[in-house]
Amino acid sequence: MHDMKPGHATRRAFVAELAERIDALLPQTQCTKCGYPGCMPYARALARGAAQINQCPPGGDALVRDL
């Protein structure tokens, strides 16, 4: 078993919740044009700060504004 730093679980929960909220804004086309295998993986990357908000062509400018 590994030791977790204080706040690690809280951060993980925050990122998971943020990913859910981001995923709800995405168009759910699962087109992979963002470079991820679907909308939720892209949402997770956004929540972690590992992706740019303008990588979703179907979402366009409206999605960028909403994010």
BABA-584475 format. One record per residue (C-alpha): residue in one letter; z, x, y. Coordinates in Angstrom, 3 decimals, always signed. Example, Ala and Ser with C-alpha at 12.3 -4.5 7.8 and 13.67 -1.06 7.14 Angstrom:
2
<pt><res>A</res><Z>+7.800</Z><X>+12.300</X><Y>-4.500</Y></pt>
<pt><res>S</res><Z>+7.140</Z><X>+13.670</X><Y>-1.060</Y></pt>
END
This chain:
67
<pt><res>M</res><Z>+0.000</Z><X>+0.000</X><Y>+0.000</Y></pt>
<pt><res>H</res><Z>-0.839</Z><X>+1.352</X><Y>+3.450</Y></pt>
<pt><res>D</res><Z>+1.257</Z><X>+1.002</X><Y>+6.558</Y></pt>
<pt><res>M</res><Z>-0.205</Z><X>-1.090</X><Y>+9.337</Y></pt>
<pt><res>K</res><Z>+0.429</Z><X>-0.273</X><Y>+12.951</Y></pt>
<pt><res>P</res><Z>+2.269</Z><X>-2.932</X><Y>+14.951</Y></pt>
<pt><res>G</res><Z>-0.276</Z><X>-5.242</X><Y>+16.513</Y></pt>
<pt><res>H</res><Z>-3.029</Z><X>-4.410</X><Y>+14.000</Y></pt>
<pt><res>A</res><Z>-2.774</Z><X>-7.793</X><Y>+12.283</Y></pt>
<pt><res>T</res><Z>-2.622</Z><X>-9.515</X><Y>+15.661</Y></pt>
<pt><res>R</res><Z>-5.768</Z><X>-7.730</X><Y>+16.831</Y></pt>
<pt><res>R</res><Z>-7.552</Z><X>-8.571</X><Y>+13.589</Y></pt>
<pt><res>A</res><Z>-6.605</Z><X>-12.247</X><Y>+13.992</Y></pt>
<pt><res>F</res><Z>-7.768</Z><X>-12.196</X><Y>+17.620</Y></pt>
<pt><res>V</res><Z>-11.135</Z><X>-10.668</X><Y>+16.654</Y></pt>
<pt><res>A</res><Z>-11.564</Z><X>-13.211</X><Y>+13.834</Y></pt>
<pt><res>E</res><Z>-10.827</Z><X>-16.128</X><Y>+16.174</Y></pt>
<pt><res>L</res><Z>-13.133</Z><X>-14.714</X><Y>+18.845</Y></pt>
<pt><res>A</res><Z>-15.902</Z><X>-14.322</X><Y>+16.252</Y></pt>
<pt><res>E</res><Z>-15.519</Z><X>-17.996</X><Y>+15.309</Y></pt>
<pt><res>R</res><Z>-15.780</Z><X>-19.035</X><Y>+18.960</Y></pt>
<pt><res>I</res><Z>-18.841</Z><X>-16.831</X><Y>+19.506</Y></pt>
<pt><res>D</res><Z>-20.475</Z><X>-18.126</X><Y>+16.318</Y></pt>
<pt><res>A</res><Z>-20.094</Z><X>-21.679</X><Y>+17.627</Y></pt>
<pt><res>L</res><Z>-22.231</Z><X>-20.702</X><Y>+20.654</Y></pt>
<pt><res>L</res><Z>-24.993</Z><X>-19.077</X><Y>+18.619</Y></pt>
<pt><res>P</res><Z>-28.085</Z><X>-21.142</X><Y>+17.690</Y></pt>
<pt><res>Q</res><Z>-27.462</Z><X>-20.845</X><Y>+13.911</Y></pt>
<pt><res>T</res><Z>-31.083</Z><X>-20.002</X><Y>+13.169</Y></pt>
<pt><res>Q</res><Z>-30.005</Z><X>-17.147</X><Y>+10.850</Y></pt>
<pt><res>C</res><Z>-33.250</Z><X>-15.464</X><Y>+11.932</Y></pt>
<pt><res>T</res><Z>-31.926</Z><X>-11.864</X><Y>+11.798</Y></pt>
<pt><res>K</res><Z>-33.806</Z><X>-10.968</X><Y>+15.010</Y></pt>
<pt><res>C</res><Z>-30.519</Z><X>-9.633</X><Y>+16.402</Y></pt>
<pt><res>G</res><Z>-30.479</Z><X>-6.981</X><Y>+13.700</Y></pt>
<pt><res>Y</res><Z>-27.703</Z><X>-8.653</X><Y>+11.692</Y></pt>
<pt><res>P</res><Z>-28.115</Z><X>-10.697</X><Y>+8.496</Y></pt>
<pt><res>G</res><Z>-27.088</Z><X>-13.942</X><Y>+10.210</Y></pt>
<pt><res>C</res><Z>-25.271</Z><X>-15.490</X><Y>+13.127</Y></pt>
<pt><res>M</res><Z>-21.711</Z><X>-14.911</X><Y>+11.876</Y></pt>
<pt><res>P</res><Z>-22.213</Z><X>-11.195</X><Y>+11.219</Y></pt>
<pt><res>Y</res><Z>-23.642</Z><X>-10.896</X><Y>+14.745</Y></pt>
<pt><res>A</res><Z>-20.681</Z><X>-12.871</X><Y>+16.118</Y></pt>
<pt><res>R</res><Z>-18.271</Z><X>-10.536</X><Y>+14.324</Y></pt>
<pt><res>A</res><Z>-20.043</Z><X>-7.498</X><Y>+15.770</Y></pt>
<pt><res>L</res><Z>-19.849</Z><X>-9.011</X><Y>+19.250</Y></pt>
<pt><res>A</res><Z>-16.150</Z><X>-9.745</X><Y>+18.809</Y></pt>
<pt><res>R</res><Z>-15.530</Z><X>-6.123</X><Y>+17.782</Y></pt>
<pt><res>G</res><Z>-17.571</Z><X>-4.816</X><Y>+20.705</Y></pt>
<pt><res>A</res><Z>-20.164</Z><X>-3.329</X><Y>+18.364</Y></pt>
<pt><res>A</res><Z>-23.169</Z><X>-5.368</X><Y>+19.579</Y></pt>
<pt><res>Q</res><Z>-24.760</Z><X>-6.309</X><Y>+22.881</Y></pt>
<pt><res>I</res><Z>-24.755</Z><X>-9.920</X><Y>+24.098</Y></pt>
<pt><res>N</res><Z>-28.530</Z><X>-9.942</X><Y>+24.595</Y></pt>
<pt><res>Q</res><Z>-29.590</Z><X>-9.317</X><Y>+20.985</Y></pt>
<pt><res>C</res><Z>-30.226</Z><X>-12.989</X><Y>+20.127</Y></pt>
<pt><res>P</res><Z>-33.802</Z><X>-13.942</X><Y>+21.110</Y></pt>
<pt><res>P</res><Z>-33.422</Z><X>-17.632</X><Y>+20.102</Y></pt>
<pt><res>G</res><Z>-30.308</Z><X>-17.928</X><Y>+22.293</Y></pt>
<pt><res>G</res><Z>-32.069</Z><X>-16.389</X><Y>+25.276</Y></pt>
<pt><res>D</res><Z>-30.639</Z><X>-16.273</X><Y>+28.783</Y></pt>
<pt><res>A</res><Z>-28.569</Z><X>-19.416</X><Y>+28.244</Y></pt>
<pt><res>L</res><Z>-26.621</Z><X>-17.748</X><Y>+25.442</Y></pt>
<pt><res>V</res><Z>-26.080</Z><X>-14.607</X><Y>+27.500</Y></pt>
<pt><res>R</res><Z>-24.635</Z><X>-16.781</X><Y>+30.289</Y></pt>
<pt><res>D</res><Z>-22.405</Z><X>-18.687</X><Y>+27.861</Y></pt>
<pt><res>L</res><Z>-21.099</Z><X>-15.512</X><Y>+26.274</Y></pt>
END
